[in-house]
Amino acid sequence: MMDNKKIEKISRALSDASRIAILQQFKKKKDCLYCAEVNDLLDLTQPSISHHLKQLVDAELLLPQKEGRNLKYVLNHQVLDEYISSLNTLKD
């Protein structure tokens, strides 16, 4: 069970439409997204995209992985599943 602080941090990370759009791209890509791909997908400045990615990484929703000179992001399914399960307990 996820603690309330963690739920709050993830909820804050998910409270922005651009961050939701980034996460939605993982459904299309299946495995990972490279930083450059995120730039191509969203009509935002590079500093803005970096900020959004950092928020998602800080919430542990994305896991950054260095690949040579490139940085790729992998969706952290475990944290996302725990978050959803925690929210589902509110229904009972």
C-alpha positions as CSV (number, residue, x, y, z in Angstrom):
1,M,0.0,0.0,0.0
2,M,1.3,3.4,-1.0
3,D,1.6,6.1,1.7
4,N,-0.3,9.3,1.4
5,K,2.8,11.5,0.7
6,K,3.6,9.3,-2.3
7,I,0.0,9.4,-3.5
8,E,0.1,13.2,-3.3
9,K,3.4,13.5,-5.2
10,I,2.1,11.3,-8.0
11,S,-1.3,13.2,-8.1
12,R,0.6,16.5,-8.4
13,A,2.7,15.1,-11.2
14,L,-0.4,14.0,-13.0
15,S,-2.2,17.3,-12.5
16,D,-0.8,18.8,-15.7
17,A,-2.1,18.1,-19.2
18,S,1.3,18.0,-20.8
19,R,2.5,15.4,-18.4
20,I,-0.6,13.3,-19.1
21,A,0.1,13.7,-22.8
22,I,3.7,12.4,-22.2
23,L,2.4,9.4,-20.3
24,Q,-0.2,8.7,-23.1
25,Q,2.7,8.4,-25.6
26,F,3.9,5.3,-23.7
27,K,0.8,3.5,-24.6
28,K,1.5,4.1,-28.3
29,K,5.3,3.3,-28.0
30,K,4.9,0.3,-25.7
31,D,8.5,0.3,-24.3
32,C,10.3,3.6,-24.0
33,L,10.5,7.2,-25.2
34,Y,13.6,9.1,-26.0
35,C,13.9,12.7,-24.9
36,A,14.1,13.9,-28.5
37,E,10.9,12.0,-29.3
38,V,9.1,13.9,-26.5
39,N,10.3,17.1,-28.0
40,D,8.8,16.1,-31.4
41,L,5.5,15.1,-29.8
42,L,4.7,18.2,-27.8
43,D,4.6,21.8,-28.9
44,L,6.6,23.0,-25.9
45,T,10.0,24.5,-25.4
46,Q,12.9,22.3,-24.4
47,P,13.1,23.7,-20.8
48,S,9.4,23.1,-20.4
49,I,9.7,19.5,-21.5
50,S,12.6,18.9,-19.2
51,H,10.6,20.3,-16.4
52,H,7.7,18.0,-17.1
53,L,9.9,14.9,-17.5
54,K,11.7,15.8,-14.2
55,Q,8.3,16.0,-12.4
56,L,7.4,12.5,-13.7
57,V,10.8,11.1,-12.8
58,D,10.6,12.7,-9.3
59,A,7.2,11.0,-8.8
60,E,8.9,7.7,-10.0
61,L,6.4,7.3,-12.8
62,L,9.2,7.4,-15.3
63,L,12.6,5.8,-15.0
64,P,15.4,7.6,-16.9
65,Q,18.0,5.4,-18.6
66,K,21.2,6.6,-20.2
67,E,21.9,5.1,-23.6
68,G,25.2,6.5,-24.9
69,R,24.6,10.2,-25.4
70,N,20.8,9.8,-25.4
71,L,18.4,9.6,-22.5
72,K,15.4,7.4,-22.7
73,Y,12.5,7.0,-20.3
74,V,10.7,3.9,-19.4
75,L,7.2,3.8,-17.8
76,N,7.4,2.5,-14.2
77,H,4.4,0.1,-14.3
78,Q,4.9,-1.0,-10.7
79,V,4.5,2.5,-9.3
80,L,1.6,3.3,-11.6
81,D,-0.2,0.0,-10.6
82,E,0.4,0.7,-6.9
83,Y,-1.0,4.3,-7.3
84,I,-4.1,3.0,-9.1
85,S,-4.6,0.3,-6.4
86,S,-4.3,2.9,-3.7
87,L,-6.9,5.1,-5.4
88,N,-9.2,2.1,-5.8
89,T,-9.2,1.5,-2.0
90,L,-10.9,4.9,-1.6
91,K,-14.0,3.4,-3.3
92,D,-14.6,0.7,-0.8
